[in-house]
Amino acid sequence: MPVDLSRLSEEELVDLHRRVAERLTLIRSARQLHDLARFTVGAVVEFETDDGRRLRGTIARLNRRTATVLTPSGSWRVSPSLLRLVPADAMVDAIVARLRPIGRRA
């Protein structure tokens, strides 16, 4: 359904622009809601910071467009598209790696 833009008046172009912008906003909102629905408060997630660090934390709050993630380095508001759920096996492995063997007493 191609539209010949050269035949549209300025008023028609402005109206078309408004309608396209509204449609794009609706599509983006639906995508964000879908992305956010994958997570729950208390879920353990990972994300990469702008400087390339990989952080792991717990979702403390689900906001309208972001998730608030608590990490050892502080609180972060992160887009759900940047979050990855941490599998339960990886959480157990991380806990076990931090355990120290208890020495035997004679």
Secondary structure, DSSP 4 states (H G I P E B T S, - for coil): ----GGGS-HHHHHHHHHHHHHHHHHHHHHHHHHHHTT--TT-EEEEE-TTS-EEEEEEEEE-SS-EEEEETTEEEEE-GGG-EEPPHHHHHHHHHHH--PPPPP-
